[in-house]
C-alpha cells in the first residue's frame, strides 16, 4: 500500500471514527444505560452462536415434552453469561455477522444474561492452526494500517451495539490466538510469531475496547483466548515480554481430547497462570459427549477418543465431567467455565462439511428424544461447586 493510499485510509478512518463517536455521544445517557450487570463467580456459561441459524432451519428444544426458548431456559437453569462469535463479513453464511449477533445479544439480555462477544477478526473460523484476516483487509500490507483497521472495526462495532443498548459485558479480542493473528490467506508462517507485529495488533484491539468502555462508562472486561492450557503457559509468557498486558481475563479452551493436561491436573495450570500473570482465568470453551451415536449426515467431532476414564459417554457421565471440571477450575482460583455450543442440535442447516450438526452428541439435548433437555443442565447449579462462594 503506497503512501497516498495510506493517507486516504487515515482520512477515511478519522472521519468515520469522528462521525461514529459524535453519533454515540449525541444519544441520551438514559438510552445507553445497560441494565445487565457483570456476571459474578462462579461463571457458568454457554456459547449459543448457532441457535438463530438452526432455529431458522427447523430446530427445536424441549423440556418435559414442552417446547422451550433456549435463551430463556439456559438463564432459568442458572447460566450467567452467553458467548457469541462475530465474523467480519461471512460471505458463506448470513449468520454470525453483525445483524445476527445483534439479534443474539438482545435474546440474551432479554433473558437477563450477560454476553461475551468473541471477535474472530475473520470472515470464517479461526483456531490454533488458522488465523486468516477478513477479505476486506486482504490488500493491507502496512502493520500500522492493519492495527488501525482493528481499532476502527472494534470501536465502531461496540458503538453501534451501544446505540441499541446491546453492548456486551465481556469482549474477547481474537479467538484461540495461539499463532500470529490476521495472517494473509494461505499463509504458511504458522510456527513462528512475529511478536512485534502480534503485540501491535492485539494491543490495538484491546485499546479500542478500553476507549469504548471509558466513553460509555461500561467497564467491559477483556479476554485473551488460547487453546489448551499447556499452550497458554508459553503464550502468555511471550505476551507479557512484549507488553501485551492490558487485559482482564485469560480465556482457555480445554478439551481433554486435545490437551496434555489430565482433568485432575488442570488446576495446576490454572493456578500457575493466575499466580504468574495476576489475571482471572476462565475456561471459555469445553465440551463432552453424552453419547457416541450420530443422528445425521454430519460426522461428530467428539468420538471415542474424547472419552476419559470414569466419565462414560452417557448423560450422567457428561454431567459429572462438567461438574468435576468446574470444581477443578474453581479450586485453582479460576472464575468458571463456559460450554461450547450446548444447543447445536441437528437441523436442515449445513456446514461446509455436512448437513446437520457435528456436535449433536455433545449438546445438552437428546437428539433421539425430541431434543429433550439432559441432566447436563445441572452444570449451572451453583450448589454443585464446593469451591464457589455461596451467596
C-alpha positions as CSV (number, residue, x, y, z in Angstrom):
1,X,0.0,0.0,0.0
2,X,1.7,3.3,-1.1
3,X,1.8,6.5,0.9
4,X,-1.0,8.2,-0.9
5,X,-3.4,5.3,-0.3
6,X,-2.3,5.2,3.4
7,X,-3.1,9.0,3.7
8,X,-6.5,8.4,2.2
9,X,-7.1,5.5,4.5
10,X,-6.3,7.6,7.6
11,X,-8.5,10.4,6.4
12,X,-11.4,8.0,6.0
13,X,-10.6,6.4,9.3
14,X,-10.6,9.7,11.2
15,X,-13.8,10.8,9.5
16,X,-15.7,7.5,10.3
17,X,-14.5,7.5,13.9
18,X,-15.5,11.1,14.3
19,X,-19.0,10.5,13.0
20,X,-19.4,7.3,15.0
21,X,-18.3,9.0,18.2
22,X,-20.4,12.1,17.6
23,X,-23.5,9.9,17.0
24,X,-22.7,7.9,20.0
25,X,-22.3,10.9,22.3
26,X,-25.4,12.5,21.0
27,X,-27.5,9.7,22.4
28,X,-29.1,10.4,25.7
29,X,-27.4,8.8,28.7
30,X,-30.6,7.1,29.7
31,X,-30.8,5.4,26.2
32,X,-27.4,3.9,26.7
33,X,-27.9,2.6,30.3
34,X,-27.4,-1.1,30.3
35,X,-29.3,-3.0,33.0
36,X,-27.2,-6.2,32.6
37,X,-24.7,-6.4,35.3
38,X,-21.2,-8.1,35.2
39,X,-21.7,-11.8,36.0
40,X,-20.5,-13.0,39.4
41,X,-18.3,-16.1,40.0
42,X,-18.8,-18.9,39.5
43,X,-19.0,-18.2,35.8
44,X,-21.3,-20.8,34.3
45,X,-21.9,-20.0,30.7
46,X,-22.8,-21.3,27.2
47,X,-21.8,-20.4,23.7
48,X,-25.1,-20.2,21.8
49,X,-23.8,-18.8,18.5
50,X,-25.6,-21.4,16.4
51,X,-29.1,-21.0,17.9
52,X,-30.5,-18.5,15.4
53,X,-29.3,-20.4,12.4
54,X,-30.6,-23.8,13.4
55,X,-33.9,-22.5,14.7
56,X,-34.4,-20.9,11.3
57,X,-33.6,-24.3,9.9
58,X,-36.4,-26.1,11.9
59,X,-34.5,-26.9,15.1
60,X,-36.5,-27.0,18.3
61,X,-35.8,-27.8,22.0
62,X,-38.0,-29.4,24.7
63,X,-38.1,-29.9,28.4
64,X,-40.5,-32.4,29.9
65,X,-42.1,-32.6,26.4
66,X,-42.8,-28.8,26.1
67,X,-41.1,-26.6,23.6
68,X,-38.8,-24.1,25.2
69,X,-36.9,-21.0,24.2
70,X,-33.2,-21.9,24.6
71,X,-32.0,-18.5,25.8
72,X,-34.7,-18.3,28.5
73,X,-34.2,-21.9,29.5
74,X,-30.4,-21.5,29.9
75,X,-31.0,-18.4,32.0
76,X,-33.6,-20.2,34.1
77,X,-31.3,-23.0,34.8
78,X,-28.6,-20.6,36.0
79,X,-26.4,-19.6,33.1
80,X,-24.9,-16.2,33.8
81,X,-23.1,-15.5,30.6
82,X,-23.7,-16.2,26.9
83,X,-20.8,-16.3,24.5
84,X,-21.3,-15.2,20.9
85,X,-18.9,-15.3,17.9
86,X,-18.7,-12.4,15.5
87,X,-17.3,-12.8,11.9
88,X,-16.4,-9.7,9.9
89,X,-18.2,-10.3,6.6
90,X,-19.0,-14.0,6.3
91,X,-20.0,-14.5,2.6
92,X,-20.6,-18.2,3.2
93,X,-23.3,-17.6,5.7
94,X,-25.9,-14.9,6.8
95,X,-25.1,-15.8,10.4
96,X,-22.5,-14.7,13.0
97,X,-22.4,-11.4,11.2
98,X,-23.2,-8.1,12.9
99,X,-27.0,-8.3,12.4
100,X,-27.2,-11.9,13.7
101,X,-25.1,-11.0,16.7
102,X,-27.4,-8.1,17.5
103,X,-30.3,-10.5,17.4
104,X,-28.5,-12.9,19.7
105,X,-27.4,-10.3,22.2
106,X,-30.9,-9.0,22.5
107,X,-32.2,-12.5,23.2
108,X,-29.5,-13.0,25.9
109,X,-30.1,-9.6,27.5
110,X,-33.9,-10.1,27.4
111,X,-33.3,-13.3,29.4
112,X,-31.2,-11.3,31.9
113,X,-27.9,-12.8,31.0
114,X,-24.5,-11.1,30.3
115,X,-22.7,-11.5,27.0
116,X,-19.2,-12.3,26.0
117,X,-18.7,-11.1,22.4
118,X,-16.0,-13.0,20.6
119,X,-14.3,-11.0,17.8
120,X,-12.8,-13.5,15.4
121,X,-11.3,-10.8,13.1
122,X,-12.0,-13.1,10.2
123,X,-14.8,-14.0,7.8
124,X,-14.7,-17.6,8.9
125,X,-13.4,-19.8,11.7
126,X,-10.1,-19.0,13.3
127,X,-8.3,-21.5,15.5
128,X,-4.9,-22.6,16.8
129,X,-3.8,-23.5,13.3
130,X,-5.5,-20.8,11.2
131,X,-5.8,-17.1,11.8
132,X,-6.9,-15.7,8.4
133,X,-7.7,-12.0,8.0
134,X,-11.0,-10.8,6.6
135,X,-11.3,-10.4,2.8
136,X,-11.8,-6.7,3.2
137,X,-8.3,-6.4,4.6
138,X,-6.6,-8.6,2.1
139,X,-4.5,-5.9,0.5
140,X,-3.3,-4.3,3.7
141,X,0.5,-4.7,4.0
142,X,1.4,-2.0,6.4
143,X,1.2,-3.2,10.0
144,X,0.1,0.2,11.4
145,X,-2.8,0.3,8.9
146,X,-3.8,-3.2,9.9
147,X,-3.7,-2.2,13.6
148,X,-5.8,0.9,12.9
149,X,-8.3,-1.3,11.0
150,X,-8.7,-3.5,14.0
151,X,-9.2,-0.5,16.3
152,X,-11.7,1.2,14.0
153,X,-13.7,-2.0,13.4
154,X,-13.8,-3.0,17.1
155,X,-14.6,0.5,18.3
156,X,-17.4,1.1,15.8
157,X,-18.9,-2.3,16.4
158,X,-19.2,-1.6,20.1
159,X,-20.6,1.9,19.4
160,X,-23.3,0.6,17.1
161,X,-24.3,-2.0,19.7
162,X,-24.4,0.6,22.4
163,X,-26.7,2.8,20.4
164,X,-29.3,0.0,20.7
165,X,-28.4,-0.7,24.3
166,X,-26.8,-4.0,23.3
167,X,-23.2,-3.5,24.5
168,X,-21.6,-6.8,25.8
169,X,-20.2,-7.2,29.3
170,X,-17.1,-9.0,28.2
171,X,-15.2,-8.8,24.9
172,X,-12.8,-11.4,23.5
173,X,-10.0,-9.9,21.3
174,X,-9.4,-12.7,19.0
175,X,-10.3,-16.4,19.1
176,X,-7.8,-19.2,20.0
177,X,-4.9,-16.9,19.0
178,X,-2.2,-19.5,19.5
179,X,-0.5,-18.4,16.3
180,X,0.0,-14.9,14.9
181,X,-3.3,-13.2,14.2
182,X,-4.6,-11.7,10.9
183,X,-2.4,-13.6,8.6
184,X,-2.7,-13.5,4.8
185,X,-4.8,-16.2,3.1
186,X,-2.9,-19.5,2.7
187,X,-0.1,-18.2,4.9
188,X,2.5,-20.8,5.8
189,X,4.1,-18.8,8.6
190,X,2.2,-20.6,11.4
191,X,5.1,-21.8,13.6
192,X,6.8,-18.5,14.4
193,X,5.1,-15.5,15.9
194,X,6.4,-12.0,15.0
195,X,5.7,-10.6,18.4
196,X,6.4,-7.0,17.4
197,X,3.5,-7.2,14.9
198,X,1.3,-9.5,17.0
199,X,1.5,-7.3,20.1
200,X,0.7,-4.2,18.0
201,X,-2.4,-5.8,16.6
202,X,-3.6,-7.3,19.8
203,X,-3.0,-4.1,21.8
204,X,-4.9,-2.0,19.2
205,X,-7.9,-4.3,19.6
206,X,-7.7,-4.0,23.4
207,X,-7.3,-0.3,23.2
208,X,-10.5,0.0,21.2
209,X,-12.4,-1.8,23.9
210,X,-10.8,0.3,26.7
211,X,-11.6,3.5,24.8
212,X,-15.2,2.5,24.3
213,X,-15.5,1.4,27.9
214,X,-14.3,4.8,29.1
215,X,-16.6,6.8,26.8
216,X,-19.6,4.7,27.7
217,X,-18.8,4.1,31.4
218,X,-19.5,0.4,30.8
219,X,-16.4,-1.3,32.3
220,X,-16.2,-4.1,29.8
221,X,-13.8,-6.9,30.8
222,X,-11.3,-8.0,28.1
223,X,-10.5,-11.7,27.4
224,X,-7.5,-13.0,25.5
225,X,-8.1,-16.6,24.4
226,X,-5.6,-19.5,23.9
227,X,-6.5,-23.1,23.1
228,X,-5.3,-25.7,25.7
229,X,-3.6,-24.7,29.0
230,X,-0.2,-26.1,28.0
231,X,-0.1,-23.6,25.1
232,X,-1.3,-20.7,27.3
233,X,1.6,-21.1,29.7
234,X,4.1,-20.3,27.0
235,X,1.9,-17.8,25.0
236,X,1.2,-15.5,28.0
237,X,4.9,-15.5,28.9
238,X,5.7,-14.2,25.4
239,X,2.8,-11.8,25.5
240,X,3.9,-10.3,28.8
241,X,7.5,-9.9,27.5
242,X,6.1,-8.0,24.5
243,X,3.9,-5.7,26.7
244,X,0.5,-7.4,25.9
245,X,-0.7,-6.9,29.5
246,X,-3.8,-4.6,29.5
247,X,-6.5,-7.2,29.7
248,X,-8.6,-8.8,32.5
249,X,-9.1,-12.5,31.8
250,X,-7.1,-15.4,30.4
251,X,-9.5,-17.4,28.4
252,X,-8.7,-21.1,27.8
253,X,-10.1,-23.8,25.6
254,X,-9.9,-27.1,27.4
255,X,-10.9,-30.2,25.5
256,X,-9.4,-33.3,27.1
257,X,-9.2,-34.9,23.7
258,X,-6.5,-32.4,22.6
259,X,-4.8,-31.4,25.9
260,X,-1.8,-32.9,27.6
261,X,-3.3,-31.9,30.9
262,X,-5.4,-34.6,32.5
263,X,-8.6,-33.4,34.1
264,X,-7.3,-33.9,37.6
265,X,-4.2,-31.8,36.8
266,X,-5.9,-28.9,35.2
267,X,-5.9,-26.9,38.4
268,X,-2.1,-26.8,38.3
269,X,-2.0,-24.9,35.0
270,X,-4.8,-22.5,36.1
271,X,-3.1,-21.8,39.3
272,X,0.2,-21.1,37.5
273,X,-1.5,-18.7,35.0
274,X,-3.4,-16.8,37.7
275,X,-0.4,-16.5,40.0
276,X,2.2,-15.6,37.4
277,X,0.2,-13.1,35.4
278,X,-2.2,-11.8,38.0
279,X,-5.2,-12.2,35.8
280,X,-8.5,-14.0,36.2
281,X,-8.8,-17.3,34.4
282,X,-11.9,-18.8,32.7
283,X,-12.4,-21.9,30.6
284,X,-14.3,-20.2,27.7
285,X,-14.6,-23.4,25.7
286,X,-15.1,-27.0,26.7
287,X,-17.4,-29.9,25.8
288,X,-18.0,-33.6,26.5
289,X,-20.3,-36.2,24.7
290,X,-23.4,-37.7,26.2
291,X,-23.5,-40.5,23.6
292,X,-21.3,-41.8,20.7
293,X,-24.3,-42.1,18.4
294,X,-24.8,-39.8,15.5
295,X,-28.2,-38.8,14.3
296,X,-27.4,-37.1,10.9
297,X,-25.1,-36.9,7.9
298,X,-22.7,-34.5,9.7
299,X,-20.0,-36.5,11.4
300,X,-19.5,-35.9,15.1
301,X,-16.2,-34.3,16.1
302,X,-16.1,-35.8,19.6
303,X,-15.9,-39.6,19.4
304,X,-14.5,-42.5,21.4
305,X,-11.1,-40.7,21.6
306,X,-12.8,-37.9,23.6
307,X,-13.8,-40.3,26.5
308,X,-11.7,-40.4,29.6
309,X,-11.8,-43.0,32.5
310,X,-14.7,-42.7,34.9
311,X,-16.7,-40.4,32.6
312,X,-18.6,-42.6,30.1
313,X,-20.4,-41.1,27.1
314,X,-23.7,-41.0,28.8
315,X,-26.0,-38.2,30.0
316,X,-24.8,-38.8,33.6
317,X,-21.2,-39.1,32.5
318,X,-21.4,-35.7,30.7
319,X,-22.9,-34.0,33.7
320,X,-20.3,-35.5,36.1
321,X,-17.5,-34.4,33.8
322,X,-18.7,-30.8,33.7
323,X,-19.1,-30.6,37.5
324,X,-15.6,-32.2,38.0
325,X,-14.1,-29.8,35.5
326,X,-15.7,-26.7,37.0
327,X,-14.6,-27.7,40.5
328,X,-11.1,-28.1,39.3
329,X,-11.1,-24.6,37.8
330,X,-12.6,-23.1,40.9
331,X,-10.2,-25.0,43.2
332,X,-7.3,-23.2,41.4
333,X,-8.9,-19.8,41.8
334,X,-10.4,-19.7,38.3
335,X,-13.7,-18.0,37.7
336,X,-15.6,-20.8,36.0
337,X,-16.5,-22.5,32.7
338,X,-18.3,-21.7,29.5
339,X,-19.6,-24.7,27.5
340,X,-19.2,-24.5,23.7
341,X,-22.4,-24.9,21.7
342,X,-24.6,-26.9,24.0
343,X,-27.6,-26.1,21.8
344,X,-26.1,-27.0,18.4
345,X,-28.7,-29.7,17.7
346,X,-29.3,-31.3,14.3
347,X,-31.4,-29.4,11.7
348,X,-31.6,-28.9,8.0
349,X,-28.8,-26.3,8.2
350,X,-25.5,-27.3,6.6
351,X,-21.8,-26.6,7.2
352,X,-19.1,-26.9,4.6
353,X,-18.6,-30.5,5.8
354,X,-22.1,-31.8,6.1
355,X,-25.9,-31.2,6.7
356,X,-26.9,-31.3,10.3
357,X,-24.8,-30.9,13.4
358,X,-21.2,-32.1,14.1
359,X,-22.0,-31.6,17.8
360,X,-25.4,-33.3,18.3
361,X,-23.8,-35.9,20.7
362,X,-22.2,-33.1,22.8
363,X,-25.2,-30.8,23.3
364,X,-27.4,-30.6,26.4
365,X,-30.3,-32.1,24.5
366,X,-31.2,-35.7,23.5
367,X,-31.3,-35.8,19.7
368,X,-33.1,-39.2,19.8
369,X,-35.8,-37.9,22.1
370,X,-37.2,-34.7,20.6
371,X,-34.2,-32.7,21.8
372,X,-35.2,-33.2,25.4
373,X,-33.1,-31.4,27.9
374,X,-30.5,-33.6,29.5
375,X,-29.0,-33.8,33.1
376,X,-26.1,-31.6,31.9
377,X,-28.2,-28.6,32.7
378,X,-27.3,-29.3,36.3
379,X,-23.9,-27.9,35.4
380,X,-25.5,-24.4,36.0
381,X,-26.5,-25.3,39.6
382,X,-24.1,-23.5,41.9
383,X,-24.7,-25.9,44.7
384,X,-22.5,-28.4,42.9
385,X,-19.4,-26.4,43.5
386,X,-17.8,-26.7,46.9
387,X,-15.1,-24.1,45.9
388,X,-17.7,-21.5,44.9
389,X,-18.6,-18.7,47.3
390,X,-22.2,-19.2,48.4
391,X,-24.5,-16.2,48.4
